Amino acid sequence: MHLRLLLLAIALPLGLLSNPAIAKEKEKTKEEDKGTQFEESDKLPAVQNRLFRTEHELDVGIGVLPVDPYVKGVTFGGGYAWHFTDMWAAELFGAYLQNLHTSLRDKLENNFGIPTSRFVQIDWYAAAGGLFKPIYGKLSFLNKSLVYGELYLSLAAIVAWMEGGTKTELEPEGKGPRLGFGGAPGFGIRGYITPRISMRIDFRWMVLYSRGEGHYPLLLTLNFGFTTRSDL
């Protein structure tokens, strides 16, 4: 009798362990734990430190004012930027413009006698503002190399030397040389060529007001920046 009770005590746990229902439940529990582990790992941030961290930047560039139907401007300029964090920078920039007449303007002047002073053009501009750089990353180029870059938003206060404009009773020949003031919101993209040299493409919409008249040229510039490194 005592021997039978002893064998039963030994066989009962073994029977429970070999029970298919119990084994299936344990396997299900393992899968749930594994899924939870993957979910936790999916929540980990896939963020790396910036490989290129700029501090002081000097840039030179060339640009165009492509929208005005009467005058197309080509800009030659440069600027300085201080990147005081990875996300924010302050900058000063300016440019001289070489203005080119369009065929439409030539027709109006030659065929209809519209005076040159009626057409608005910018001779130079200077601006001060800031950059907000929320997006930084890397892309694969031909599966052979990585290209690092950033996207940014820009906003600047701007002053420009302008000529020409709509005629008024006091100015029948159009507005003469004058200063225009306003702002220049925009955005841009930067790509790093080397740790100290980068290329920027800027899109800025200049909003200028002078003597009761507004002028809104679009400015596209290609700049090459020479930077110091904040991490070296």
VOGU-3710 file (C-alpha; in Angstrom, 3 decimals, decimal comma):
1> mhlrllllai> 0,000/0,000/0,000  2,726/2,434/0,914  4,586/1,482/-2,282  1,531/2,278/-4,438  1,111/5,672/-2,813  4,791/6,444/-3,414  4,561/5,484/-7,121  1,393/7,598/-7,469  3,107/10,615/-5,922  5,970/10,286/-8,417
11> alplgllsnp> 3,778/9,623/-11,470  1,316/12,474/-10,855  3,771/15,364/-11,465  5,220/13,567/-14,460  1,777/13,128/-15,901  1,021/16,827/-15,491  4,245/17,787/-17,196  3,550/15,544/-20,143  -0,064/16,687/-20,444  -0,517/18,141/-24,005
21> aiakekektk> -2,870/20,885/-22,776  -0,369/22,051/-20,159  2,493/21,959/-22,673  0,469/23,986/-25,207  -0,379/26,592/-22,590  3,276/26,921/-21,655  4,254/27,328/-25,335  1,622/30,030/-25,741  2,993/31,851/-22,712  6,503/31,743/-24,194
31> eedkgtqfee> 5,257/33,213/-27,499  3,463/36,021/-25,670  6,625/36,819/-23,711  8,608/36,820/-26,955  6,089/39,165/-28,616  6,246/41,507/-25,654  10,028/41,546/-25,952  9,799/42,534/-29,652  7,250/45,251/-28,861  9,567/46,701/-26,250
41> sdklpavqnr> 12,484/46,674/-28,694  10,337/48,389/-31,368  9,821/51,288/-29,004  13,544/51,947/-28,698  14,600/55,110/-30,603  16,639/54,515/-33,763  18,556/57,763/-33,379  22,285/58,256/-33,850  24,520/61,148/-32,959  25,181/63,584/-35,789
51> lfrteheldv> 28,286/62,768/-37,776  28,563/66,408/-38,938  28,095/69,072/-36,255  28,802/72,601/-37,452  29,488/75,705/-35,404  30,727/78,679/-37,467  29,934/78,805/-41,178  31,021/81,079/-44,012  29,313/80,592/-47,354  29,387/81,987/-50,879
61> gigvlpvdpy> 26,788/81,415/-53,514  24,938/82,313/-56,655  21,186/82,589/-57,111  18,337/83,670/-59,348  15,042/85,560/-59,104  13,027/83,504/-61,605  9,419/84,634/-61,080  9,268/88,290/-62,167  8,020/88,414/-65,794  9,899/91,664/-66,530
71> vkgvtfgggy> 13,248/91,314/-64,746  15,305/88,218/-64,058  17,956/88,755/-61,425  21,189/86,829/-60,926  22,631/87,139/-57,417  26,222/86,948/-56,180  26,610/86,909/-52,430  27,529/85,193/-49,212  26,957/85,136/-45,504  27,900/83,963/-42,049
81> awhftdmwaa> 25,999/81,608/-39,708  26,527/80,631/-36,104  25,117/77,184/-35,304  24,782/77,478/-31,534  22,909/74,141/-31,259  22,185/71,211/-33,576  18,663/72,580/-34,068  19,129/76,367/-34,238  21,385/78,832/-36,021  21,586/82,603/-36,540
91> elfgaylqnl> 22,765/84,011/-39,854  23,641/87,171/-41,755  23,630/87,175/-45,551  23,393/89,457/-48,544  23,965/89,706/-52,266  24,426/91,974/-55,255  22,029/91,477/-58,175  22,705/91,635/-61,881  19,316/92,394/-63,461  18,445/91,071/-66,912
101> htslrdklen> 15,543/92,347/-69,037  13,059/89,821/-70,338  11,686/89,839/-73,890  8,290/90,931/-72,528  9,831/94,005/-70,931  11,721/94,861/-74,126  8,477/94,678/-76,110  6,659/96,950/-73,666  9,464/99,508/-73,715  10,085/99,447/-77,475
111> nfgiptsrfv> 6,551/99,004/-78,813  4,434/100,808/-76,230  6,834/103,378/-74,837  6,654/102,159/-71,223  9,487/103,944/-69,379  12,192/101,839/-67,722  11,426/103,450/-64,373  8,056/101,646/-64,226  9,667/98,222/-63,740  10,736/97,228/-60,231
121> qidwyaaagg> 14,176/95,784/-59,778  16,458/95,052/-56,807  20,103/96,100/-56,898  21,226/94,534/-53,605  19,829/93,141/-50,384  21,004/92,285/-46,872  19,255/90,161/-44,260  19,537/88,786/-40,729  17,579/85,850/-39,389  17,617/82,302/-38,124
131> lfkpiygkls> 17,445/78,655/-39,129  15,455/75,866/-37,505  16,876/72,448/-38,448  14,409/69,742/-37,355  15,414/66,977/-39,794  18,871/65,424/-40,099  19,690/62,096/-41,679  21,604/60,020/-44,168  20,814/58,467/-47,546  22,480/55,724/-49,510
141> flnkslvyge> 23,991/56,801/-52,851  24,133/53,943/-55,401  24,523/51,536/-52,459  28,176/52,560/-52,319  28,338/55,582/-50,049  26,289/57,520/-47,515  25,183/61,117/-48,009  24,482/63,131/-44,853  22,246/66,182/-44,876  19,516/68,187/-43,194
151> lylslaaiva> 16,293/70,031/-43,959  15,654/73,401/-42,344  13,229/76,305/-42,157  14,422/79,911/-42,382  13,078/83,323/-41,486  14,876/86,640/-41,863  14,334/90,381/-41,773  15,504/91,943/-45,023  16,392/95,335/-46,462  16,889/95,930/-50,191
161> wmeggtktel> 17,865/98,769/-52,508  15,146/98,992/-55,141  14,426/100,981/-58,277  11,306/101,530/-60,358  7,677/100,875/-59,583  4,077/101,744/-60,369  3,419/105,354/-61,311  1,408/107,629/-59,028  0,141/111,199/-59,261  3,221/112,396/-57,390
171> epegkgprlg> 5,530/110,034/-59,269  4,232/109,828/-62,862  7,420/108,199/-64,092  7,383/105,549/-61,378  9,178/105,278/-58,083  12,863/106,121/-58,033  15,755/104,546/-56,092  14,736/103,687/-52,538  15,026/101,247/-49,672  12,517/98,456/-49,220
181> fggapgfgir> 11,962/96,585/-45,950  10,323/93,295/-45,134  10,845/89,632/-44,379  12,056/86,500/-46,130  10,497/83,184/-45,016  11,734/80,017/-46,657  13,249/76,569/-46,366  16,303/74,728/-47,611  18,310/71,536/-47,794  21,966/70,960/-46,971
191> gyitprismr> 24,249/68,143/-48,045  27,695/67,553/-46,556  30,506/67,069/-49,055  33,273/66,741/-46,444  33,240/67,258/-42,653  33,989/70,966/-43,232  32,360/71,714/-46,605  28,652/71,570/-47,371  26,293/72,583/-50,162  23,007/74,413/-49,489
201> idfrwmvlys> 19,978/75,053/-51,682  17,806/77,857/-50,282  14,260/78,834/-51,268  13,222/82,244/-49,913  10,190/84,365/-50,644  11,116/88,018/-50,196  8,263/90,237/-49,028  9,336/93,865/-49,525  7,369/97,074/-48,967  8,369/100,594/-49,958
211> rgeghyplll> 6,331/103,772/-50,475  3,048/101,924/-50,228  3,939/99,279/-52,787  4,759/95,620/-52,246  7,228/93,499/-54,166  7,380/89,711/-53,706  10,236/88,036/-55,608  11,168/84,389/-55,127  14,865/83,847/-54,453  16,660/80,558/-55,194
221> tlnfgfttrs> 20,306/80,271/-54,179  23,024/77,631/-54,285  25,614/78,140/-51,547  28,831/76,422/-50,609  29,527/76,569/-46,872  32,881/76,296/-45,124  32,388/75,355/-41,501  34,200/74,752/-38,244  33,314/71,659/-36,229  31,832/71,950/-32,757
231> dl> 32,902/68,392/-31,916  36,610/68,727/-32,812
//
